[in-house]
Amino acid sequence: MKYLAIFTIINLTLILHSSLFAQTGIDTAINGPVSLKQCVEFALRNQPVVRQASIDEQINERDIKIGLSAWLPQVTSSGLYNYYFKGSPQAGASGANIPAGTGVRNLSTVGLQASQVIYNNDVLLASKASKYSRQYYKQNILSSQINVVSDVSKAFFDVLLSQKQLNITNEDITRLQRSLKDAFNKYQAGVSDKTDYKQATIALNNSLATRKQTEEAIKSKTAYLKQIMGVGGSKELSLAYDSSHYEQEAFIDTNQKLDVNNRIEYRLLQTSKALQNINVNYYRYGFLPSLSAVGSYNLAYFSHDFSDLYNKPFPTGYAGLTLNLPIFQGTRRLQNLSKAKLQVERTDLDIVNSQNTINTEYVQALAGYKSNYASYQLIRQNVDLAKDVYKIVSLQYREGVKTYLDVIVAQSDLRTAELNYYNALFQLLSSKIDLQRALGTLAVE
């Protein structure tokens, strides 16, 4: 028995622990270099804002069920016991006729009451609003997911850009170290003065400082990416990168037409307006009466002595209808009706403003994408040109045709071309996300 009890306790502990973990819904499994798709999928499962939106939907579902529960029969019971140390209960007070002069001192009743709503404006409101409130919270979840996809994608590209900048800086440092060595050897051989290798040292120190800045920037940007993904601060995060894949993904059809109905913000406003129109009808028909069916069954007990109190019951019961008709509420209903109409009117203006804002966002996003695409196409050619120039100038410098200043300029041009290329690529990818979001076509799968 002792071991059985211990085994039972262990099983219960494991069950409760697994149940609690399932309720939290937190997925901490993120290992190895991760792609953009994996980062987005992880964020959609773990980002607190998305999970809060899901909880809000569940809370709304409970609110709907609370409101609709009034359509179901409402059953209550009650009990009463009184001891009359002076006087006696009045005849008929308990639902039963008590003979006069019996000296009744103890009275007890047990009853069951039931009611069923036939028509009630509040319950009708809950019934009509349930469809649109469910729709609103589903759209709210989608809005949160779109925000997460956009933010995670941009932060992902920002980290990748800094990592590519670090790689380019490391390559530049390698070239500068080689150039410094060549310049110093020439100075030792008396072929050139010390100006060349001092210039090489200055350039190398500048690149070393840039590398340190870039390394710290990567840490900062990675921390932000982990935050919006919902990754714990102590967990490591490394990213996978395929330049050819992202070059293919950077293109989008710029001939797509804007449809404001694709924007989740616009659909949320439309749903809010539908809910407010239901609220208008609620106050408009607030003058109608509420009607309910009611019934009750009671058992009354009375006796002079407590020991004989529950020997004989006196049952009573009834069934009927209850009608409540509002006659005058001090213009409360009319004021609420006017307020509800004004709220609808205000939402109409929000919808108009949203259409204008969405159109502006689309125009700006399209202009930004086209500008970044043109820059990317031109800058991509510069990398190959800068590499060829650097190779030629380096060879000419070794042969004594070019000065070391020409080598430094060629190195600087190559580094700038490579940095500009990746900057243009990731700006193009970010502007594509902005354009997809403006069109309302940003996928959240």
N, C-alpha and C positions, 0 to 999 in steps of 0.2 A: 504493500500500500504506500509505503514511504516513497519508493522509486516511481510509482505511478503518479503520485502527486507532483513530484519534481518534474517528470516528463510532461505532465499537463501544463504546468506553469511555463516551461520553456516553449511549448507549442503556442500557448496563448500570447506570450511575449513576441514571438516571431510573427504571428498573424497580425497583431496590433501594429507592429513596426512596419510590416509590408503594407498594411491598410493605410497607415498614416503617410507612407511614402507615395502610395498611389494617389492619395488625395491632393498632395502638394503638386504632383504633376511635373516636378522638376527633373529634367534630363541633363545629367552632368557629363555624359559620355561625349567627349570631343578629344580625339587623339590624332597625333600626326599632323602633317601639313593638310590644311583644309582649303577647299575651293570656295568660290563665291557662293555657289549653290548650297554647299553644306553650311556655310555661315548663315545664310538666309533661313534655311530650314531649321537650324538650331535656334535662331532668334525667334522664329514664329512659334516655337514650342516653349521657349523659356523667357522671353522678354516680359518683364513685369507688366508693362502697359497692355500688351496683348492678352495676358492672362487675367488682368483686371477687367478688361472688356468682356471676356468670357464669363467671369464671375458676375458682372453686371447683368448679362443676359440671363443667367440662372436666377439672380435675385428678381428680375422682372417677371420671369416665369412663375416664381412663387407669389409675386404680387397679383398676377392674373388669376391664379388659382384661389387666392384669398378673396378677390373680388367676386369671382364666379361661384364661390362656395355659398353665397347668399341665395342662389337659386335652389339649393338643396333644402330639404326639411330641416328645421331647427328644433331640436328636442332638448328640454331641460327638465330637471326634477328638483323638488324642494321638500324640505321637512321642517316641522315646527313642534316645539314642546313648550308649554307655558304652565306654570304653577300659580294659581290665584290664591294668595294668602289673605286677600280681602275681596269680597264680592264674588261673582261667578261670571263666566263667559256669557255674552249676550246670545240669545237664541238666533240661530242662523248665521252667526259670525264665522263659524267654521264650515259652513256649507251643509250642516245637519241641524235639525231641530232638537234643541236641548230642553227637556222638560223643566218647567219652572219649579223652584223649591227643592231640587234634588241635591243641592249642596255640592255641586261639581267644583273640584279644586284643580284637577289635572286635565289638560287639553293637549292633544297632539294631532298633527295632520301630516300625511305623506301624499305628495302629488306628482303628477307627470303632465307637463305642458308641451304642446307641439304647435309649430306654425309653418306655413308654406307660402312663400311669396308668389302671388299671381301676377302682379305688375308693380314695379318699383323703378323709378327713374335712375337711381344710383346703380342698381344691378344691370339695367339696360345699358348704361354707359360703360360699365366694365366689360360687358359682352361685346359691344361694338368696337371698343378701343383695343381689345386684345390682339386682333389681327395686325393692326398698324404698330402697336408697341413691340410685338415680336419682330416685325420687319425692321423697325428702327434700330433695335439692339443688334440684329444681324448685320445691318449696314454699318453700325458703329464698330463692330469687330473687324469688318472688312476695311474700314477707314484706318484703324490702328495697324492692321497688317500691311496696308499700302505704305504707311509712314515708316514702318520698320524696314520693309524691303528697300525703300528709297534711302533711308539713313544708313543702313548696313552696307548697301552697295557702294555708296559714296565714301564711307569711312574705309571700306575694304580697298577701294582704288587709291585712296589717300595714303594708306600704309604701303601699298605696293609701289606707288610713285616714289616714296621716300626710300624704300629698299632698292629700287633701281638707281636712284640718285647715289645711294651709298656704293653700289657696285661700280658705277661710273667713276666715282671719286677714288675708289680703290684702284681701278685700272689707271686712272690719271696719276695716282701716287706711284704706281709701279713704273710708269713711263718717266716720271720726274726723277725717281731714284736712279734709273738707268742714265738719264741725261746728266744728272749731277755727277755720277761716276765718270762719264765720258768727259765732262767739262773739267773735272778735277784732274783727270789723267793728262788732259791737254795742257792744263796749267803747270803740272809737274814736269811735263816734257818741254815746256817753254814755248809751245806752239801758240798759246793764247794767254791773256792776262787773267788775273783773278776775278775780273768782273763777271765773266760767264758763269763760273761755279757759284758765285755769290747770288747772282740772279736766279740760278737754279735752286739754291737753298731757300731763297725768299718764296719762290713759287711752291716748293715742296711744303714749307711751313704753312702757307695759306691753305693748301689742300688738306693737310693734317688737321688744321682747325675746322675746316668745312666738314671733314669726316666725323669729328667729334660732335659737332652740332647736329649732323644728320642722324647719328646713332641715338642721341637723346630725343630727337624729334620722333624717331620710330617708336621709342618706348612710350612717349606721350600719346601718339596716335593709336598705338595698339591698345593702350589702356582705355581710350575712348571707344574703340571698336568692341572691346570686351564688355564695356558697360552697356552699350545699346544692343548687344547680343544676349545679355543676361548671363555672361560667363563670370564665375567667381574670380576675384582679384588675384588669388594665389595661383590660379591655373595658367599654364603656359599656352600660348597660341602662336602657331606658325602657319603661314599662308602658302598655298600652292599657286604657281603662276605659269601660264602658257601664253606667251606674247602673240603667237600666231592665232590662237583661239580668240583672244580679245580683239585682235585686228579684224577678224571676221565678224565678231559680234558688235562692232562699233557702228555698223551701217543700219539705217532705218529709212523706210519710205517716207519722204517728206511731202508726198502728194495726198496724204490722208486728210480727210475733212474733219473738222472739229464738230463733235456732237456733245452738247453739254449734259445730255442724259447719261453719258458714260462716266461722268465724274461723280464719285461717291458723295462729295460735299453737296452737290446739287440734289441728288436723290434723298439725302438726309433731310434737306430743307422741305422737299416735297412731302416726305412722310410726316414731318413735324406739322406741316400745314393740314394734312388729313386728320391728325390727332386734334388739332385746334378746332377744326370744323365740327368734329364730334362733340367737343366741349361746348361749342356754340349751340348745337341742337339740345344738349343736356339742359342748358339754362333756358332755352326757348320753350321747351316743353315741361319746365319745372312746375307749372301751374296744375299739371295733371295729378289726380289723386293716386295714392298707393293703396293697393288692395292685397290683403293676405287672408288665407284660411287659417283659423286657429281652433284648437281643441284642448281640453283639459280633463283629467280624471284624478280625483282626490279621494283619499280615505281619511275619515275623521275618527278620532278616538277620544272619549272623555269618561272620567270616573272620579269619584270622591277619593278613592285610594289608588295610589300609584300601582300597586300590585295587580289591580283589576283593570288597569288602563287599556291594555291591548287585547282584552277578551272579546270585544265585539266591535267591528268596524261599521262606520256609517258612510257608504260610498256616495259620491256625487260625480257627475260628469257632464260635459257640454261640448258642442261643436258649433262653429259659426264663422262669420266673416268680419274682418276689421278694415274699415275704410278711413284713411287719413286724407283730408282735403285742405291744402294750404289756402287760406283766405287772404290774409294780408301779412306781409313780411317786411313792412317798412321800406319797400322798393328794393330790397336786397337782391331779388332775382333779376330785376331789370338792370341794376347796376352791374351785376356779374355778367349779364348778357352783353351789355355795351363794352365791358372790359374784354370779353372773349372775342368780340368782333374786331376791336382795335388790335388785339394780338394777332389775329389773322391778317389784318391789313399790314401790320408791321412785318410779318413773315413774307408777305408778297413783295415788300420792298427789299427784304433780305435776298429773295430769289432773283429779283432784277439786278441787285448789286452783285450777286454771285455770278450771274451770267456775264456781266461786264468784266468782273475780276478774272473769270476763267478764260475769257477771250484774250485779255491782256497777257495772262500767264502763257497762253498758247503762242501768241505772237512773239513774246520775249524768248520762250524756249526754242521756237523754230529758228528765230534769228541767231540765237546763241549756238544752236547745233550747226547751222549752215556756216557760220563764221569759223567755228572750231574745226569743221570738216575741211574747209578750204585751207586753213593753217596746217592741219595735219598732212594733207596731200603735198603741200610745198615743203614743209620741214622734213618730211621723210626722205626727200631727195638729198637734203643737205648732209645727212650723216655719211652717205657713201662718198660724196664729194670731199668732205672734211677729212675722211680717212685717207683718201688718195693724196690730198695735199700734204697731210702730215708725213706720210711715208716718203714722198718725194723730197720735202724740205729736210727731213732727218737724214736722208741719204746724201743730199747736197751739203749739209752741214759737216758730215763726216769727211766729205771730200774737200772741204774748205771753200765751197762755193757760196754758201749762205752763212749768215751770222747766227749766233745763238738766240738773238732777239727774234729772228724769224721762226726758230724752232718753238720758242715760248708762245708766240702768236698762233702758230699752227696747232699746238697742243690745246691752247685756250679755245680756239675755234672748234676743235673736235669735241672737247668736253661740252662746250655750249650747245653744239649741234645735237649731241646725244641726249643731253638734259632736256633740250627743247622738244626733241622727238617724243620722249616718254611723257613729258608734261602735256604735249598736244594730244597724245593718245588717250591719256586718262581724263583729260578735260573733255575730249570727244565722248568718251564713255559716260562721264557724269552728265554731260548735256543731253545725251540720248535718254538717260533716266528721267531728266527733267521734262523732256518732250513727251515721253511715254506717259508720265504722270499727268501732264497737261492735257493729253488726249484721252486720259482715262483708260489706257490700255496696259498699264503696268501690272504684270502678272504677279500673283502671290503664291503660286504653287511651290 
